[in-house]
Amino acid sequence: MKVLGINALFHDPAAALVVDGVTVAALEEERLSRRKHGHRPVPFAAWELPELAARWCLEQGGLEPSDLDAVAYSYDPQLAEPAEQLGLDDPWDHLRQTYARRAPGFLASALPGLDPACVRFVPHHVAHAASAALAAPDPDTDVLVLDGRGERASHLAGTYRGGSLEALAVQRLPHSLGLLYEDVTEHLGFLRSSDEYKVMALASYGTPQFADELRRAVTASGDGGFRTEPVEWGALAKRRAADDPWTQEHADLAASVQQRLEEVLLELVRWLHDRTGSRRLALAGGVALNCVANSRLHSDGPYEQLWVQPAAGDAGTALGAALAVATDAGDRCAPMPGADLGREWTDTELEQVLRTARLPYDRPGDVARTAAACLADDGVVAWFQGRSEYGPRALGHRSLLAHPGRAENLERLNDVKGREQFRPVAPMVLADRAADIFGRGPLPSPYMLFVHDVAAEWRARIPAVVHVDGTARVQTVDEAEEPLVARMLAAFEELTGLPVVVNTSLNTAGRPMVDSPRDALECFGSAPVDLLAMGPFVVRRAHL
């Protein structure tokens, strides 16, 4: 069964290809279009067909559109209801529904040779659920989906057995934890459906002064769902303009919303566990990108194992829809092979790009050791290796790297990227060393979707990666799966005595993560980066 998955309705347009149950490729359209999250001016901000990503996925699989058995579209317009009936203020929703209904024709136009009759609509939250459970190491698992909205719901709780989903609870709109978090994101001066992670980071600087008010407005209903009543945000903290500095009351509001989110999530997972008794839980939906909440579920929740889809947001529904359709057709789907499902270039292609750019470059004997030496000398390294990552986290393929032992490198990297100084950067560490340094969170943690306490004796040694609350969002590196990154980490430890390197995404503020060699050269040329390690080649700043 050859299935192309498509997400093209709310945000984060993406495509994924599954062949005979194996995930072949997955890519977000923003990496090709260079429009972050697919945002465009209203009313078109909410939908963008991932034409470029879909064509690339087919090329990666050696397929033509006519070869496909199905195209899985991660939204079912037949389940949708008008926004006003759902209690939502969304004046463009009727256009979105029209767009979704006409998706088969749009896809056939974008992919000549495609039979529009092969398009299958997959309910949005079913696609999220499939992206979690069917891509997880073990597909027999409970699943919890939480996001802003789907066709008429914002949440699904259920369990997978033998590839089949049994939905146990669904929360009807307008009640939505995702939309609640989007609302406070906008009130705090950030971009909704984009900057929610900034609220999570800001929360660590505050105390939950407004938790009681939010407990009255946001409640678990006892039946696997919840209620989110309207909140007068301005009565809690003054609305912040995008260019204004944040204040303590803004941080306190962020902390209050974050705490209430965690409390309600714990009630939801306890309800689900009481129904099933399962040991495993898989998470997806935009709320599952909240790594602080994920860690709370791991430490205080009833499940022994927690797996989070690395592309938990709407981009991941492209893969989930494809997996759901393939499974329904009888394919046995393999676990997701990793997050590196995007584009890559051969050494010959990379060298040709460098020659075309007329840049001086070297091919050292060991690019990992060369990068480690630059890091040990307190240089910032742009690291461009292998296939790009699917999802919002840089996991050692499109990364900015730095020395963790200098506290000022946090401010330095935020300046390089042009972003807020309250934003943390993450530690990358070999999996077999992680437990010596990081505690309280699940290990291994290859997708950077949990936070961990940093051991007291290590906080002064790696201050650049320690957040204000003493935690860090860790990425563990398996030597067998990521040999090049592992060699770089080992060489850095040999030179410095530190088994940790700072890792943040290779991009600047407002721009998608670097994907192509050209993107990498543009970022290197525009930001104060000391060394670009691109495949086996290195490009140095003139002063080095």
C-alpha positions in Angstrom: 0.0 0.0 0.0 1.5 3.4 -1.1 -0.1 6.2 0.9 0.7 9.9 0.8 -0.3 11.8 3.9 -1.3 15.5 3.7 -1.9 18.1 6.4 -3.2 21.3 4.8 -5.8 23.0 6.9 -5.0 24.8 10.1 -1.2 25.4 10.2 2.1 23.5 9.7 1.3 22.1 6.3 3.2 18.9 5.6 3.4 15.7 3.6 4.5 12.1 4.5 4.9 8.9 2.5 4.2 5.5 3.9 4.9 2.4 1.7 3.9 -1.0 2.8 3.7 0.2 6.4 7.2 1.8 6.4 7.6 5.5 6.8 9.8 6.6 3.8 9.7 10.4 4.1 8.1 13.3 5.9 8.6 17.0 5.5 7.0 20.3 6.5 6.2 22.7 3.7 7.8 25.6 5.6 11.3 24.0 5.1 10.8 24.4 1.3 8.5 27.5 1.1 10.5 29.3 3.9 7.2 30.5 5.4 7.2 29.5 9.0 4.2 27.4 10.0 2.8 28.1 6.6 1.6 31.5 7.8 0.2 33.9 5.2 -2.0 37.0 5.4 -5.6 36.4 6.5 -7.7 34.7 5.3 -5.1 32.4 3.8 -3.1 31.9 7.0 -5.0 28.8 7.9 -4.5 26.7 4.8 -1.7 26.0 2.4 -1.3 22.9 0.3 2.1 21.3 0.8 2.8 20.9 -2.9 6.5 21.1 -2.6 6.7 18.7 0.3 4.4 16.2 -1.4 6.4 16.2 -4.6 9.6 15.7 -2.7 8.1 12.8 -0.8 7.1 11.1 -4.0 10.5 11.6 -5.5 12.1 10.1 -2.3 9.9 7.1 -2.8 10.5 6.9 -6.6 6.8 7.3 -7.2 4.6 9.2 -9.6 1.2 10.5 -8.3 -0.5 7.8 -10.4 1.3 5.1 -8.4 -0.4 6.1 -5.2 -3.1 3.8 -3.7 -4.4 6.5 -1.5 -3.9 10.1 -0.4 -4.8 10.5 3.3 -6.0 14.0 4.2 -5.9 14.7 7.9 -9.3 16.4 8.3 -12.8 15.2 7.5 -15.1 18.0 6.4 -18.1 15.7 6.8 -17.6 15.8 10.6 -17.3 19.6 10.8 -19.9 22.0 12.0 -20.2 25.8 11.5 -17.9 27.7 13.8 -20.9 29.7 15.3 -22.6 26.4 16.3 -19.4 25.3 18.0 -19.1 28.6 20.0 -16.1 29.7 18.1 -15.3 33.2 16.7 -13.8 32.3 13.3 -15.1 34.3 10.4 -13.1 32.4 7.9 -14.1 28.9 8.9 -16.7 28.6 6.1 -13.9 29.1 3.6 -11.7 26.5 5.4 -14.5 24.0 5.2 -15.0 24.7 1.5 -11.3 24.3 0.9 -11.3 21.0 2.7 -14.2 19.6 0.7 -12.5 20.5 -2.5 -9.1 19.1 -1.4 -9.3 16.1 -3.8 -9.5 18.5 -6.8 -6.8 20.8 -5.5 -4.5 17.8 -4.9 -5.1 16.4 -8.4 -4.2 19.8 -9.8 -1.0 20.1 -7.8 0.0 16.5 -8.5 -0.8 15.8 -12.2 -1.8 12.2 -12.7 -3.3 11.7 -9.2 -6.8 10.3 -9.2 -8.9 12.5 -6.9 -11.0 9.5 -6.1 -8.1 8.0 -4.1 -8.2 10.9 -1.5 -9.3 9.6 1.9 -10.5 12.0 4.6 -9.1 11.0 8.1 -10.6 12.7 11.1 -8.1 15.2 12.5 -7.7 13.7 16.0 -7.6 10.2 14.6 -4.7 11.3 12.5 -3.0 12.8 15.6 -3.7 9.6 17.5 -2.3 7.4 14.7 0.8 9.6 14.5 1.4 8.8 18.2 0.4 5.2 18.6 1.1 3.6 15.2 4.5 5.4 15.0 5.4 4.5 18.6 7.9 1.7 19.5 4.9 -0.4 20.7 1.5 0.4 19.0 -0.5 -1.3 21.8 -0.8 1.8 23.9 -3.2 4.3 25.3 -3.3 7.6 23.4 -4.1 11.2 24.4 -4.6 13.9 21.8 -4.9 17.6 22.8 -4.7 20.6 20.5 -6.5 23.7 19.6 -9.3 22.2 17.5 -10.2 19.6 15.0 -13.5 19.3 13.1 -15.7 19.8 16.2 -13.5 18.6 19.1 -10.3 19.5 20.8 -9.3 16.3 22.5 -9.4 12.5 22.1 -8.6 9.9 24.7 -8.5 6.2 23.7 -6.5 3.0 23.4 -4.9 1.1 20.5 -4.9 -2.6 20.3 -3.8 -4.5 17.3 -3.8 -1.4 15.2 -7.4 -0.4 16.0 -8.4 2.7 18.0 -11.1 2.6 20.6 -12.1 6.2 21.4 -13.0 6.5 25.1 -13.5 10.3 25.4 -13.8 13.2 23.1 -14.1 16.8 24.2 -16.5 18.9 22.1 -15.6 22.5 21.2 -15.5 25.3 22.3 -13.8 23.8 25.3 -10.2 23.5 24.4 -6.9 23.5 26.4 -5.0 24.3 23.2 -7.1 27.3 22.4 -6.8 28.5 26.0 -3.0 28.4 25.7 -3.2 30.1 22.3 -5.3 32.9 23.9 -2.8 33.6 26.7 0.0 33.4 24.1 -1.7 36.2 22.2 -2.5 38.2 25.4 1.2 38.0 26.3 2.3 39.6 23.0 3.3 36.5 21.2 2.0 34.9 17.9 -0.8 32.4 18.5 -0.5 29.0 16.9 3.2 29.6 16.8 4.8 31.0 20.0 3.2 28.9 22.7 6.6 27.5 23.7 7.6 31.0 24.6 4.8 31.1 27.3 6.1 27.8 28.6 9.6 29.3 28.9 8.4 32.5 30.5 6.4 30.5 33.1 9.6 29.5 34.8 10.3 33.1 35.7 6.9 33.5 37.5 4.8 32.1 40.3 1.3 30.9 39.8 -0.4 33.8 41.5 -3.6 33.4 39.4 -3.9 29.6 39.8 -7.2 29.8 41.8 -8.9 32.0 39.2 -7.9 29.5 36.5 -9.0 26.6 38.6 -12.5 28.1 38.6 -12.4 28.6 34.8 -10.6 25.4 33.7 -11.9 22.1 35.2 -11.8 18.4 34.5 -15.4 17.1 34.0 -14.8 13.6 35.5 -15.8 11.8 32.3 -12.5 12.1 30.5 -13.1 15.6 29.3 -12.9 19.1 30.6 -14.4 22.6 30.6 -12.7 25.9 29.6 -14.8 28.9 30.5 -13.9 32.3 29.1 -11.1 34.0 31.0 -10.8 37.8 31.4 -7.0 37.8 30.9 -6.8 41.6 31.2 -8.1 41.3 34.8 -5.1 39.1 35.7 -2.3 40.9 33.7 -2.2 43.8 31.4 -2.1 42.9 27.7 1.4 43.0 26.4 2.3 44.5 23.0 4.7 42.5 20.9 7.5 45.1 21.3 6.9 45.8 25.0 9.2 44.2 27.7 7.6 41.5 29.8 6.9 42.2 33.4 6.6 40.0 36.5 2.8 39.9 36.2 3.2 38.5 32.6 5.5 35.8 33.9 3.1 35.0 36.8 0.2 34.7 34.3 2.3 32.3 32.2 3.2 30.3 35.3 -0.5 30.1 36.4 -1.7 28.9 33.0 1.1 26.3 32.8 0.3 25.0 36.3 -3.4 24.7 35.6 -2.7 22.9 32.3 -0.5 20.4 34.1 -3.1 19.8 36.7 -5.9 19.1 34.2 -3.7 16.9 32.1 -2.9 14.7 35.2 -6.7 14.3 35.8 -7.2 13.3 32.2 -4.5 10.7 32.1 -5.6 9.3 35.5 -9.1 8.9 34.2 -7.8 7.2 31.0 -5.5 4.9 33.0 -8.4 3.9 35.3 -10.4 2.8 32.3 -7.6 0.7 30.6 -4.9 -0.2 33.1 -2.3 0.1 30.4 1.4 0.6 31.1 2.0 2.8 28.1 0.7 6.2 26.9 1.4 8.0 23.6 0.8 11.7 23.2 0.2 13.9 20.2 -1.4 17.2 19.3 0.1 20.6 19.8 -0.2 20.5 23.6 2.1 17.4 23.6 4.9 19.8 22.6 4.8 21.3 26.1 7.8 19.4 27.4 7.3 20.7 31.0 3.8 19.2 31.1 5.1 16.0 29.6 7.6 15.7 32.4 4.9 16.3 35.0 2.9 13.5 33.4 5.9 11.2 33.6 6.8 12.0 37.2 3.3 12.2 38.7 1.1 10.3 36.3 0.1 6.6 36.4 1.8 5.4 33.3 5.2 3.6 33.3 6.1 4.5 29.8 5.4 7.8 27.9 6.1 8.3 24.2 5.6 11.6 22.5 5.4 12.1 18.7 8.4 14.3 17.8 6.2 16.1 15.2 3.3 16.3 17.7 1.8 19.4 16.1 -0.4 19.5 13.0 2.6 18.6 10.8 2.5 15.1 12.3 -1.0 14.5 11.2 0.3 14.0 7.6 2.1 10.9 8.9 -0.7 9.9 11.2 -3.3 10.0 8.4 -1.1 7.9 6.1 -0.5 5.4 8.9 -4.2 5.2 9.7 -5.2 4.6 6.1 -2.4 2.0 5.6 -3.4 0.2 8.7 -7.1 0.2 7.7 -6.0 -1.4 4.4 -4.3 -4.3 6.2 -0.7 -3.1 6.3 1.3 -3.7 9.5 3.0 -0.4 10.2 6.5 -0.2 11.5 7.5 2.2 14.3 8.8 5.6 13.2 12.5 5.1 12.4 13.4 8.4 13.8 12.8 12.1 13.3 15.3 12.4 10.4 12.8 11.9 7.6 13.5 15.0 5.5 15.9 16.0 2.7 19.6 15.2 2.5 22.4 15.9 0.0 25.4 13.8 -1.2 28.9 14.9 -0.5 29.3 15.7 -4.2 26.2 17.9 -4.2 27.3 19.7 -1.1 30.7 20.4 -2.6 29.1 21.8 -5.7 27.0 24.2 -3.7 30.2 25.4 -2.0 32.0 25.9 -5.3 29.1 27.7 -6.7 29.1 30.0 -3.7 32.8 30.6 -4.2 33.5 30.1 -0.6 36.8 28.8 0.8 36.2 25.5 2.5 38.1 22.5 3.8 37.5 18.8 4.0 39.2 17.8 7.3 39.9 14.2 8.1 37.2 14.1 10.8 34.6 16.8 10.7 33.3 15.8 14.1 36.6 16.4 15.8 37.1 19.7 13.9 33.7 20.9 15.1 34.5 19.8 18.6 37.8 21.8 18.6 35.9 24.9 17.5 33.4 24.4 20.2 36.1 23.8 22.8 37.6 27.2 21.7 34.2 28.8 22.4 33.2 29.0 18.8 29.6 28.7 17.6 29.1 25.9 15.1 26.4 25.6 12.5 25.9 21.8 12.1 24.3 20.6 8.9 24.3 16.8 8.6 22.2 14.1 7.0 18.4 14.2 6.6 16.5 17.1 8.1 14.3 16.6 11.1 10.5 16.2 11.0 8.9 18.4 13.7 10.0 21.6 15.5 13.1 20.3 17.3 16.7 20.4 16.0 18.1 16.9 16.9 21.6 17.1 15.6 20.9 17.4 11.9 20.1 21.1 11.5 21.6 22.5 14.8 23.5 25.4 16.2 26.1 24.2 18.7 28.1 25.9 21.5 30.1 25.4 24.6 27.8 24.8 27.7 30.4 25.8 30.3 30.1 29.5 29.8 26.9 31.1 31.1 27.2 34.0 28.7 26.7 31.6 25.8 22.9 31.6 26.4 22.7 35.3 25.8 25.2 34.9 22.9 23.1 32.3 21.1 19.8 34.2 21.7 21.5 37.2 20.1 22.7 35.1 17.2 19.2 33.9 16.6 17.6 37.3 17.4 15.2 36.0 20.0 14.1 36.8 23.6 16.7 36.4 26.3 14.3 34.4 28.6 14.4 31.5 26.1 16.5 28.5 27.1 18.8 26.4 25.0 19.1 22.7 25.3 21.9 20.2 26.2 22.9 17.4 23.9 24.5 14.4 25.7 25.4 10.8 24.9 22.7 8.5 26.2 25.0 6.5 28.4 26.2 9.7 30.2 22.8 11.4 30.7 21.8 9.7 34.0 24.9 11.1 35.6 23.9 14.6 34.9 20.1 14.8 34.5 17.4 13.4 36.7 13.6 13.3 37.2 12.7 13.0 33.5 12.5 9.9 31.3 15.8 8.6 29.8 16.7 8.1 27.0 15.1 11.3 25.6 16.0 11.4 21.9 13.4 13.9 20.8 13.9 16.7 23.3 10.3 16.5 24.5 10.8 16.4 28.3 12.6 18.5 30.8 15.0 17.1 33.4 16.5 18.4 36.6 20.2 19.2 36.3 22.2 17.6 39.1 23.4 20.2 41.6 27.1 19.4 41.0 26.7 20.0 37.3 24.8 23.2 37.3 27.9 25.4 37.6 29.8 23.3 35.1 27.2 23.6 32.3 25.4 26.9 33.1 24.5 27.8 29.5 21.9 24.9 29.3 20.4 25.3 32.8 17.1 27.1 32.8 16.2 29.5 35.6 14.2 26.8 37.4 17.2 24.4 37.4 15.9 22.2 34.5 17.1 21.5 31.0 15.3 20.1 27.9 17.6 17.2 27.2 18.4 15.4 23.9 20.1 12.1 24.4 22.2 10.7 21.6 22.5 7.0 20.8 25.9 6.2 19.4 24.5 3.4 17.2 21.8 5.7 15.7 23.8 9.0 15.5 27.5 8.0 15.2 28.7 11.3 13.8 27.1 13.4 16.6 28.3 10.9 19.1 31.9 11.3 17.8 31.6 15.1 18.1 30.4 14.8 21.7 33.1 12.4 22.6 35.8 14.6 21.1 34.4 17.6 22.9 34.5 15.8 26.2 38.1 14.7 25.5 39.0 18.4 25.0 37.0 20.0 27.8 36.0 17.3 30.3 32.3 18.1 29.6 30.1 15.5 28.0 27.4 18.0 27.0 27.1 20.4 24.1 24.6 23.2 23.6 22.1 22.4 20.9 19.5 24.8 19.4 17.8 25.0 16.1 19.7 26.2 13.1 17.7 29.3 12.2 17.1 32.9 13.1 14.0 34.4 14.7 10.9 34.2 12.5 12.5 31.9 10.0 11.9 28.2 9.5 14.7 25.8 10.5 17.4 25.6 7.8 16.8 22.7 5.5 18.9 23.0 2.3 22.6 23.8 1.8 21.6 27.2 0.4 19.6 27.9 3.6 22.7 26.9 5.7 25.0 29.3 3.7 22.5 32.1 4.0 22.2 31.6 7.8 26.0 31.3 8.2 26.4 34.5 6.2 23.9 36.5 8.1 24.6 35.4 11.7 27.8 35.5 13.8 28.6 31.8 13.5 32.2 30.8 13.5 32.2 27.4 11.7 29.8 25.7 9.3 30.1 21.9 9.3 28.2 20.8 6.3 28.6 17.1 5.5 32.3 16.4 5.5 33.2 20.0 4.7 33.8 23.1 6.9 33.6 26.8 6.2 35.3 29.1 8.6 34.8 32.7 9.5 37.7 34.8 8.1 39.0 35.6 11.6 39.5 32.0 12.5 
